[in-house]
Amino acid sequence: MRDNLIFSGIPETPNEDCEAVLHHFLENKLKIDEYISFERVHRMGKPYEFKTKPRNIIAKFSFFKDREFARRRAPQKLKNTNIWVNEQFPPEIEERRKKLYPVLRLVRQKHSHVRIVVDKLYIDGKLYNPEDNAEETLGTQGDAKSESS
């Protein structure tokens, strides 16, 4: 999975050649002129004729350097479009990331620089730890201490 990227939102046609579609996308949308080779390119899941959204394309790049070039170029070239390029992670990391997404959305309203790196959340450059930072980051209050008589 280290060499894979997932492309979401690329229009789908019946009986398409996914590798040709992806090369066309890289050339026209990401403005990558050099030829990038893949080991495998395919759509995820089974085709469904009444589906409104196109299936994701998963591409295994032959060279990690090419993968990183495409991944880093995507945010600037695809801004304000309905197309996304994401890394593929193992299921256990995806589960950890899913738990961080609600926190990311909530914290993004208050802080200027919030990002997820693999399965870690960084808020203004500091690693988020749910046990330590939950109260101050999420704006919740801790348990009220009972007064001793």
N, CA and C atoms as an extended XYZ file, in Angstrom:
447
Properties=species:S:1:pos:R:3:atomname:S:1:resname:S:1:resid:I:1 pbc="F F F"
N         0.809       -1.205        0.000 N   MET     1
C         0.000        0.000        0.000 CA  MET     1
C         0.844        1.255        0.000 C   MET     1
N         2.109        1.092        0.273 N   ARG     2
C         3.012        2.234        0.333 CA  ARG     2
C         3.092        2.967       -1.006 C   ARG     2
N         2.967        2.250       -2.093 N   ASP     3
C         3.104        2.849       -3.415 CA  ASP     3
C         1.764        3.209       -4.048 C   ASP     3
N         0.662        3.113       -3.301 N   ASN     4
C        -0.670        3.338       -3.862 CA  ASN     4
C        -1.203        4.728       -3.561 C   ASN     4
N        -1.955        5.245       -4.517 N   LEU     5
C        -2.760        6.441       -4.308 CA  LEU     5
C        -4.179        6.119       -4.728 C   LEU     5
N        -5.143        6.769       -4.084 N   ILE     6
C        -6.547        6.607       -4.423 CA  ILE     6
C        -7.034        7.922       -5.027 C   ILE     6
N        -7.591        7.837       -6.227 N   PHE     7
C        -8.106        8.999       -6.946 CA  PHE     7
C        -9.627        8.935       -6.900 C   PHE     7
N       -10.254        9.936       -6.315 N   SER     8
C       -11.711        9.975       -6.164 CA  SER     8
C       -12.292       11.090       -7.019 C   SER     8
N       -13.439       10.811       -7.633 N   GLY     9
C       -14.155       11.842       -8.383 CA  GLY     9
C       -13.832       11.897       -9.866 C   GLY     9
N       -12.983       11.017      -10.380 N   ILE    10
C       -12.678       11.003      -11.819 CA  ILE    10
C       -13.836       10.319      -12.537 C   ILE    10
N       -14.448       10.989      -13.521 N   PRO    11
C       -15.613       10.416      -14.206 CA  PRO    11
C       -15.319        9.023      -14.776 C   PRO    11
N       -16.367        8.196      -14.762 N   GLU    12
C       -16.237        6.802      -15.173 CA  GLU    12
C       -17.077        6.529      -16.413 C   GLU    12
N       -16.536        5.748      -17.328 N   THR    13
C       -17.279        5.309      -18.511 CA  THR    13
C       -17.222        3.783      -18.576 C   THR    13
N       -18.222        3.149      -19.183 N   PRO    14
C       -18.208        1.683      -19.276 CA  PRO    14
C       -17.023        1.194      -20.117 C   PRO    14
N       -16.460        0.073      -19.718 N   ASN    15
C       -15.346       -0.572      -20.441 CA  ASN    15
C       -14.154        0.340      -20.667 C   ASN    15
N       -13.869        1.189      -19.716 N   GLU    16
C       -12.732        2.101      -19.853 CA  GLU    16
C       -11.415        1.398      -19.538 C   GLU    16
N       -10.335        1.962      -20.045 N   ASP    17
C        -8.986        1.521      -19.681 CA  ASP    17
C        -8.539        2.464      -18.565 C   ASP    17
N        -8.553        1.972      -17.344 N   CYS    18
C        -8.272        2.823      -16.176 CA  CYS    18
C        -6.891        3.455      -16.246 C   CYS    18
N        -5.919        2.735      -16.750 N   GLU    19
C        -4.570        3.291      -16.828 CA  GLU    19
C        -4.533        4.462      -17.798 C   GLU    19
N        -5.226        4.331      -18.943 N   ALA    20
C        -5.281        5.432      -19.909 CA  ALA    20
C        -6.028        6.628      -19.321 C   ALA    20
N        -7.115        6.364      -18.591 N   VAL    21
C        -7.878        7.432      -17.938 CA  VAL    21
C        -6.991        8.168      -16.949 C   VAL    21
N        -6.222        7.421      -16.176 N   LEU    22
C        -5.361        8.033      -15.170 CA  LEU    22
C        -4.220        8.823      -15.811 C   LEU    22
N        -3.629        8.286      -16.872 N   HIS    23
C        -2.581        9.041      -17.575 CA  HIS    23
C        -3.138       10.358      -18.131 C   HIS    23
N        -4.340       10.300      -18.687 N   HIS    24
C        -4.985       11.513      -19.207 CA  HIS    24
C        -5.227       12.514      -18.081 C   HIS    24
N        -5.683       12.029      -16.930 N   PHE    25
C        -5.912       12.875      -15.769 CA  PHE    25
C        -4.614       13.531      -15.298 C   PHE    25
N        -3.549       12.748      -15.169 N   LEU    26
C        -2.266       13.279      -14.699 CA  LEU    26
C        -1.731       14.344      -15.656 C   LEU    26
N        -1.916       14.111      -16.941 N   GLU    27
C        -1.401       15.052      -17.946 CA  GLU    27
C        -2.230       16.330      -17.996 C   GLU    27
N        -3.544       16.197      -17.987 N   ASN    28
C        -4.411       17.363      -18.187 CA  ASN    28
C        -4.786       18.108      -16.911 C   ASN    28
N        -5.010       17.406      -15.824 N   LYS    29
C        -5.427       18.070      -14.583 CA  LYS    29
C        -4.247       18.406      -13.672 C   LYS    29
N        -3.322       17.464      -13.512 N   LEU    30
C        -2.180       17.721      -12.635 CA  LEU    30
C        -1.001       18.338      -13.384 C   LEU    30
N        -1.113       18.417      -14.705 N   LYS    31
C        -0.068       19.034      -15.553 CA  LYS    31
C         1.290       18.342      -15.370 C   LYS    31
N         1.265       16.997      -15.342 N   ILE    32
C         2.499       16.219      -15.265 CA  ILE    32
C         2.815       15.744      -16.676 C   ILE    32
N         3.879       16.275      -17.242 N   ASP    33
C         4.217       15.976      -18.631 CA  ASP    33
C         5.010       14.686      -18.799 C   ASP    33
N         5.785       14.313      -17.785 N   GLU    34
C         6.600       13.114      -17.915 CA  GLU    34
C         5.744       11.864      -17.758 C   GLU    34
N         6.171       10.777      -18.395 N   TYR    35
C         5.434        9.520      -18.340 CA  TYR    35
C         5.642        8.871      -16.977 C   TYR    35
N         4.562        8.464      -16.351 N   ILE    36
C         4.619        7.776      -15.071 CA  ILE    36
C         4.133        6.354      -15.299 C   ILE    36
N         4.927        5.384      -14.841 N   SER    37
C         4.532        3.989      -15.029 CA  SER    37
C         3.854        3.451      -13.775 C   SER    37
N         2.917        2.554      -14.010 N   PHE    38
C         2.154        1.933      -12.937 CA  PHE    38
C         2.326        0.424      -13.005 C   PHE    38
N         2.215       -0.202      -11.851 N   GLU    39
C         2.203       -1.656      -11.829 CA  GLU    39
C         0.777       -2.165      -12.010 C   GLU    39
N        -0.184       -1.427      -11.443 N   ARG    40
C        -1.582       -1.815      -11.588 CA  ARG    40
C        -2.468       -0.598      -11.355 C   ARG    40
N        -3.534       -0.486      -12.162 N   VAL    41
C        -4.517        0.588      -12.012 CA  VAL    41
C        -5.895       -0.023      -12.214 C   VAL    41
N        -6.817        0.223      -11.289 N   HIS    42
C        -8.171       -0.315      -11.432 CA  HIS    42
C        -9.152        0.494      -10.592 C   HIS    42
N       -10.426        0.336      -10.916 N   ARG    43
C       -11.500        0.940      -10.118 CA  ARG    43
C       -11.792        0.030       -8.931 C   ARG    43
N       -12.225        0.621       -7.823 N   MET    44
C       -12.539       -0.153       -6.619 CA  MET    44
C       -14.002       -0.583       -6.646 C   MET    44
N       -14.242       -1.831       -6.325 N   GLY    45
C       -15.607       -2.339       -6.229 CA  GLY    45
C       -16.185       -2.726       -7.565 C   GLY    45
N       -17.439       -3.161       -7.507 N   LYS    46
C       -18.146       -3.592       -8.719 CA  LYS    46
C       -18.882       -2.409       -9.335 C   LYS    46
N       -18.966       -2.388      -10.669 N   PRO    47
C       -19.732       -1.299      -11.303 CA  PRO    47
C       -21.227       -1.444      -11.006 C   PRO    47
N       -21.875       -0.309      -10.872 N   TYR    48
C       -23.299       -0.278      -10.590 CA  TYR    48
C       -23.898        0.789      -11.491 C   TYR    48
N       -24.812        0.394      -12.369 N   GLU    49
C       -25.263        1.321      -13.413 CA  GLU    49
C       -26.054        2.520      -12.914 C   GLU    49
N       -26.651        2.441      -11.736 N   PHE    50
C       -27.455        3.562      -11.242 CA  PHE    50
C       -26.712        4.421      -10.222 C   PHE    50
N       -25.453        4.158      -10.044 N   LYS    51
C       -24.666        4.908       -9.074 CA  LYS    51
C       -24.393        6.313       -9.611 C   LYS    51
N       -24.519        7.309       -8.740 N   THR    52
C       -24.330        8.690       -9.184 CA  THR    52
C       -22.871        9.131       -9.106 C   THR    52
N       -22.108        8.557       -8.145 N   LYS    53
C       -20.703        8.939       -8.003 CA  LYS    53
C       -19.822        7.896       -8.697 C   LYS    53
N       -18.734        8.351       -9.335 N   PRO    54
C       -17.820        7.376       -9.939 CA  PRO    54
C       -17.036        6.623       -8.865 C   PRO    54
N       -16.697        5.366       -9.175 N   ARG    55
C       -15.891        4.584       -8.238 CA  ARG    55
C       -14.476        5.158       -8.192 C   ARG    55
N       -13.813        4.968       -7.063 N   ASN    56
C       -12.432        5.428       -6.907 CA  ASN    56
C       -11.502        4.616       -7.801 C   ASN    56
N       -10.417        5.248       -8.228 N   ILE    57
C        -9.360        4.549       -8.947 CA  ILE    57
C        -8.203        4.364       -7.969 C   ILE    57
N        -7.701        3.143       -7.898 N   ILE    58
C        -6.527        2.885       -7.072 CA  ILE    58
C        -5.373        2.567       -8.018 C   ILE    58
N        -4.258        3.235       -7.788 N   ALA    59
C        -3.098        3.079       -8.668 CA  ALA    59
C        -1.870        2.714       -7.856 C   ALA    59
N        -1.205        1.651       -8.280 N   LYS    60
C         0.069        1.282       -7.660 CA  LYS    60
C         1.171        1.792       -8.572 C   LYS    60
N         1.907        2.775       -8.092 N   PHE    61
C         2.971        3.392       -8.861 CA  PHE    61
C         4.202        2.484       -8.868 C   PHE    61
N         4.913        2.457       -9.987 N   SER    62
C         6.148        1.671      -10.074 CA  SER    62
C         7.243        2.286       -9.222 C   SER    62
N         7.233        3.614       -9.109 N   PHE    63
C         8.280        4.310       -8.362 CA  PHE    63
C         7.647        5.230       -7.319 C   PHE    63
N         8.127        5.120       -6.096 N   PHE    64
C         7.603        5.923       -4.990 CA  PHE    64
C         7.789        7.416       -5.262 C   PHE    64
N         8.868        7.765       -5.910 N   LYS    65
C         9.147        9.171       -6.232 CA  LYS    65
C         8.048        9.752       -7.123 C   LYS    65
N         7.566        8.972       -8.082 N   ASP    66
C         6.468        9.413       -8.951 CA  ASP    66
C         5.178        9.575       -8.160 C   ASP    66
N         4.925        8.653       -7.244 N   ARG    67
C         3.734        8.722       -6.409 CA  ARG    67
C         3.731       10.006       -5.587 C   ARG    67
N         4.868       10.311       -4.972 N   GLU    68
C         4.969       11.508       -4.151 CA  GLU    68
C         4.831       12.773       -4.988 C   GLU    68
N         5.368       12.757       -6.191 N   PHE    69
C         5.253       13.916       -7.083 CA  PHE    69
C         3.777       14.187       -7.391 C   PHE    69
N         3.028       13.144       -7.718 N   ALA    70
C         1.600       13.301       -8.017 CA  ALA    70
C         0.825       13.713       -6.766 C   ALA    70
N         1.124       13.096       -5.634 N   ARG    71
C         0.408       13.390       -4.386 CA  ARG    71
C         0.615       14.837       -3.947 C   ARG    71
N         1.842       15.322       -4.077 N   ARG    72
C         2.139       16.697       -3.641 CA  ARG    72
C         1.617       17.754       -4.605 C   ARG    72
N         1.470       17.398       -5.851 N   ARG    73
C         0.978       18.351       -6.840 CA  ARG    73
C        -0.547       18.474       -6.793 C   ARG    73
N        -1.219       17.431       -6.356 N   ALA    74
C        -2.683       17.396       -6.386 CA  ALA    74
C        -3.369       18.541       -5.642 C   ALA    74
N        -2.990       18.877       -4.400 N   PRO    75
C        -3.746       19.923       -3.697 CA  PRO    75
C        -3.764       21.269       -4.415 C   PRO    75
N        -2.671       21.662       -5.025 N   GLN    76
C        -2.647       22.967       -5.690 CA  GLN    76
C        -3.388       22.947       -7.030 C   GLN    76
N        -3.344       21.828       -7.724 N   LYS    77
C        -3.988       21.749       -9.049 CA  LYS    77
C        -5.470       21.388       -8.978 C   LYS    77
N        -5.897       20.751       -7.894 N   LEU    78
C        -7.287       20.288       -7.797 CA  LEU    78
C        -8.132       21.113       -6.845 C   LEU    78
N        -7.607       22.257       -6.418 N   LYS    79
C        -8.354       23.118       -5.504 CA  LYS    79
C        -9.668       23.544       -6.160 C   LYS    79
N       -10.744       23.535       -5.380 N   ASN    80
C       -12.089       23.910       -5.828 CA  ASN    80
C       -12.633       22.978       -6.912 C   ASN    80
N       -12.237       21.705       -6.877 N   THR    81
C       -12.813       20.692       -7.765 CA  THR    81
C       -13.409       19.591       -6.904 C   THR    81
N       -14.070       18.656       -7.527 N   ASN    82
C       -14.633       17.513       -6.803 CA  ASN    82
C       -13.773       16.271       -7.009 C   ASN    82
N       -12.485       16.470       -7.183 N   ILE    83
C       -11.557       15.362       -7.363 CA  ILE    83
C       -10.538       15.420       -6.229 C   ILE    83
N       -10.250       14.256       -5.623 N   TRP    84
C        -9.305       14.175       -4.519 CA  TRP    84
C        -8.287       13.089       -4.784 C   TRP    84
N        -7.097       13.285       -4.251 N   VAL    85
C        -6.041       12.280       -4.310 CA  VAL    85
C        -5.603       12.018       -2.873 C   VAL    85
N        -5.680       10.753       -2.464 N   ASN    86
C        -5.343       10.377       -1.093 CA  ASN    86
C        -4.419        9.171       -1.076 C   ASN    86
N        -3.687        9.054        0.013 N   GLU    87
C        -2.854        7.883        0.213 CA  GLU    87
C        -3.738        6.728        0.648 C   GLU    87
N        -3.288        5.498        0.356 N   GLN    88
C        -3.988        4.332        0.863 CA  GLN    88
C        -3.236        3.810        2.078 C   GLN    88
N        -3.986        3.558        3.152 N   PHE    89
C        -3.404        3.057        4.390 CA  PHE    89
C        -3.995        1.697        4.718 C   PHE    89
N        -3.292        0.892        5.525 N   PRO    90
C        -3.856       -0.383        5.979 CA  PRO    90
C        -5.118       -0.145        6.809 C   PRO    90
N        -5.991       -1.144        6.911 N   PRO    91
C        -7.263       -0.967        7.631 CA  PRO    91
C        -7.109       -0.493        9.072 C   PRO    91
N        -6.095       -0.982        9.789 N   GLU    92
C        -5.952       -0.564       11.195 CA  GLU    92
C        -5.605        0.918       11.303 C   GLU    92
N        -4.843        1.451       10.374 N   ILE    93
C        -4.530        2.882       10.390 CA  ILE    93
C        -5.754        3.687        9.961 C   ILE    93
N        -6.506        3.185        8.981 N   GLU    94
C        -7.740        3.864        8.560 CA  GLU    94
C        -8.718        3.978        9.730 C   GLU    94
N        -8.817        2.938       10.553 N   GLU    95
C        -9.695        2.988       11.730 CA  GLU    95
C        -9.255        4.080       12.704 C   GLU    95
N        -7.949        4.188       12.945 N   ARG    96
C        -7.440        5.235       13.848 CA  ARG    96
C        -7.697        6.619       13.262 C   ARG    96
N        -7.535        6.761       11.941 N   ARG    97
C        -7.785        8.050       11.289 CA  ARG    97
C        -9.261        8.439       11.391 C   ARG    97
N       -10.155        7.457       11.229 N   LYS    98
C       -11.590        7.734       11.307 CA  LYS    98
C       -11.984        8.309       12.662 C   LYS    98
N       -11.299        7.873       13.716 N   LYS    99
C       -11.581        8.404       15.049 CA  LYS    99
C       -11.095        9.840       15.188 C   LYS    99
N       -10.112       10.235       14.392 N   LEU   100
C        -9.559       11.590       14.482 CA  LEU   100
C       -10.330       12.609       13.631 C   LEU   100
N       -11.081       12.162       12.616 N   TYR   101
C       -11.771       13.093       11.730 CA  TYR   101
C       -12.748       14.024       12.451 C   TYR   101
N       -13.595       13.527       13.383 N   PRO   102
C       -14.491       14.457       14.099 CA  PRO   102
C       -13.713       15.512       14.890 C   PRO   102
N       -12.608       15.105       15.510 N   VAL   103
C       -11.785       16.052       16.265 CA  VAL   103
C       -11.181       17.067       15.307 C   VAL   103
N       -10.705       16.605       14.168 N   LEU   104
C       -10.117       17.485       13.151 CA  LEU   104
C       -11.107       18.562       12.721 C   LEU   104
N       -12.344       18.150       12.423 N   ARG   105
C       -13.358       19.116       11.983 CA  ARG   105
C       -13.670       20.146       13.065 C   ARG   105
N       -13.780       19.678       14.299 N   LEU   106
C       -14.097       20.561       15.407 CA  LEU   106
C       -12.963       21.540       15.691 C   LEU   106
N       -11.743       21.045       15.715 N   VAL   107
C       -10.583       21.862       16.063 CA  VAL   107
C       -10.236       22.834       14.939 C   VAL   107
N       -10.526       22.459       13.713 N   ARG   108
C       -10.188       23.310       12.565 CA  ARG   108
C       -10.876       24.675       12.652 C   ARG   108
N       -12.007       24.734       13.341 N   GLN   109
C       -12.718       26.006       13.502 CA  GLN   109
C       -11.959       26.974       14.405 C   GLN   109
N       -11.185       26.450       15.366 N   LYS   110
C       -10.494       27.290       16.345 CA  LYS   110
C        -9.027       27.529       16.023 C   LYS   110
N        -8.395       26.560       15.392 N   HIS   111
C        -6.949       26.626       15.170 CA  HIS   111
C        -6.647       26.795       13.685 C   HIS   111
N        -5.532       27.454       13.407 N   SER   112
C        -5.194       27.752       12.024 CA  SER   112
C        -4.509       26.590       11.305 C   SER   112
N        -3.725       25.811       12.010 N   HIS   113
C        -2.952       24.760       11.351 CA  HIS   113
C        -3.238       23.409       11.998 C   HIS   113
N        -4.096       22.606       11.346 N   VAL   114
C        -4.475       21.286       11.845 CA  VAL   114
C        -4.291       20.306       10.708 C   VAL   114
N        -3.596       19.175       10.990 N   ARG   115
C        -3.412       18.176        9.943 CA  ARG   115
C        -3.237       16.788       10.539 C   ARG   115
N        -3.601       15.795        9.722 N   ILE   116
C        -3.405       14.398       10.101 CA  ILE   116
C        -2.229       13.872        9.292 C   ILE   116
N        -1.271       13.284        9.993 N   VAL   117
C        -0.127       12.642        9.353 CA  VAL   117
C        -0.205       11.171        9.727 C   VAL   117
N        -0.448       10.332        8.743 N   VAL   118
C        -0.693        8.899        8.904 CA  VAL   118
C        -1.826        8.705        9.908 C   VAL   118
N        -1.539        8.412       11.174 N   ASP   119
C        -2.612        8.229       12.153 CA  ASP   119
C        -2.442        9.120       13.377 C   ASP   119
N        -1.774       10.249       13.185 N   LYS   120
C        -1.544       11.212       14.267 CA  LYS   120
C        -2.136       12.568       13.859 C   LYS   120
N        -2.731       13.248       14.828 N   LEU   121
C        -3.305       14.567       14.596 CA  LEU   121
C        -2.393       15.616       15.214 C   LEU   121
N        -2.033       16.617       14.412 N   TYR   122
C        -1.200       17.714       14.891 CA  TYR   122
C        -2.022       18.994       14.867 C   TYR   122
N        -2.018       19.701       15.996 N   ILE   123
C        -2.737       20.960       16.126 CA  ILE   123
C        -1.707       22.040       16.401 C   ILE   123
N        -1.569       22.977       15.485 N   ASP   124
C        -0.571       24.044       15.577 CA  ASP   124
C         0.828       23.479       15.855 C   ASP   124
N         1.148       22.371       15.193 N   GLY   125
C         2.473       21.770       15.300 CA  GLY   125
C         2.682       20.858       16.493 C   GLY   125
N         1.663       20.712       17.352 N   LYS   126
C         1.799       19.873       18.541 CA  LYS   126
C         0.951       18.618       18.380 C   LYS   126
N         1.495       17.479       18.769 N   LEU   127
C         0.800       16.203       18.677 CA  LEU   127
C        -0.406       16.193       19.611 C   LEU   127
N        -1.567       15.826       19.064 N   TYR   128
C        -2.799       15.727       19.844 CA  TYR   128
C        -2.849       14.370       20.534 C   TYR   128
N        -3.088       14.377       21.824 N   ASN   129
C        -3.263       13.161       22.608 CA  ASN   129
C        -4.634       13.253       23.247 C   ASN   129
N        -5.578       12.377       22.889 N   PRO   130
C        -6.944       12.511       23.401 CA  PRO   130
C        -7.034       12.524       24.918 C   PRO   130
N        -6.203       11.738       25.591 N   GLU   131
C        -6.273       11.699       27.052 CA  GLU   131
C        -5.798       13.007       27.674 C   GLU   131
N        -4.731       13.586       27.137 N   ASP   132
C        -4.163       14.802       27.716 CA  ASP   132
C        -4.871       16.067       27.259 C   ASP   132
N        -5.255       16.114       26.000 N   ASN   133
C        -5.701       17.365       25.396 CA  ASN   133
C        -7.214       17.477       25.202 C   ASN   133
N        -7.985       16.486       25.581 N   ALA   134
C        -9.407       16.490       25.265 CA  ALA   134
C       -10.128       17.718       25.796 C   ALA   134
N        -9.887       18.085       27.048 N   GLU   135
C       -10.623       19.205       27.630 CA  GLU   135
C       -10.311       20.524       26.946 C   GLU   135
N        -9.037       20.847       26.815 N   GLU   136
C        -8.687       22.148       26.248 CA  GLU   136
C        -8.926       22.210       24.742 C   GLU   136
N        -8.716       21.109       24.025 N   THR   137
C        -8.864       21.120       22.578 CA  THR   137
C       -10.325       21.128       22.162 C   THR   137
N       -11.120       20.287       22.801 N   LEU   138
C       -12.518       20.160       22.414 CA  LEU   138
C       -13.424       21.148       23.116 C   LEU   138
N       -12.893       21.856       24.099 N   GLY   139
C       -13.690       22.852       24.804 CA  GLY   139
C       -14.642       22.244       25.812 C   GLY   139
N       -14.345       21.015       26.276 N   THR   140
C       -15.187       20.394       27.287 CA  THR   140
C       -14.621       20.669       28.658 C   THR   140
N       -15.444       20.514       29.646 N   GLN   141
C       -14.988       20.742       31.010 CA  GLN   141
C       -14.801       19.399       31.692 C   GLN   141
N       -13.831       19.343       32.571 N   GLY   142
C       -13.548       18.118       33.309 CA  GLY   142
C       -14.590       17.851       34.365 C   GLY   142
N       -14.483       16.716       35.017 N   ASP   143
C       -15.414       16.370       36.085 CA  ASP   143
C       -15.284       17.394       37.196 C   ASP   143
N       -16.410       17.776       37.727 N   ALA   144
C       -16.393       18.723       38.850 CA  ALA   144
C       -15.869       18.005       40.076 C   ALA   144
N       -14.938       18.644       40.760 N   LYS   145
C       -14.387       18.038       41.965 CA  LYS   145
C       -15.352       18.288       43.114 C   LYS   145
N       -15.578       17.236       43.828 N   SER   146
C       -16.487       17.394       44.981 CA  SER   146
C       -15.726       18.078       46.122 C   SER   146
N       -16.451       18.918       46.812 N   GLU   147
C       -15.832       19.622       47.919 CA  GLU   147
C       -15.810       18.710       49.129 C   GLU   147
N       -14.699       18.731       49.826 N   SER   148
C       -14.625       17.900       51.039 CA  SER   148
C       -15.053       18.747       52.244 C   SER   148
N       -15.831       18.147       53.121 N   SER   149
C       -16.338       18.858       54.295 CA  SER   149
C       -15.531       18.583       55.503 C   SER   149
